[in-house]
Amino acid sequence: MSAERLLPVDIRELAADEVERVDAVLPLSRLDVVQTYLVAWDGDEPVGHAHIAWSGTRLGVPEVQDVFVAADSRRRSISYGIANESARRLYEGLDYRNAGLPPERVAGTILIRGEEMPVDDTLIHVSKDLGVDSGPGRSS
């Protein structure tokens, strides 16, 4: 996917003062357990998002979840940019790497905000090596 197809969308982490505005136009379905939302902005309009679960996931590794793009902004490669490119850059910047697991398709119904919601997602797994601090006064 070329970077030109993603322009002029800006993808950044959802700020606390943006939650009400974004939730009014995009379904922030995981606000009750939110860890990180990446939001795609077309100028000053939110047009898509992806939730990042850093913990409490099925395999115990971070997951990109709940990717959504507004209907009038679809077919512009926004979900690709949010779920793949931006998340990849975010994870790599935090020293996460591909976990060596194949993508996993998950389909069915889940409960979000007390309501059943159909899902059809592909999970991509990343991992991070945590170094052991064996400095003075510490043992490993």
Secondary structure, 3 states (H helix, E strand, C coil): CCHHHHCCCEEEECCHHHHHHHHHHCCCCCHHHCCEEEEEEECCEEEEEEEEECCCCCCCCCEEEEEEECHHHCCCCHHHHHHHHHHHHHHHHCCEEECCCCCEEEEEEEEECCEEEEEEEEECCEEECCCCCCCCCCCC
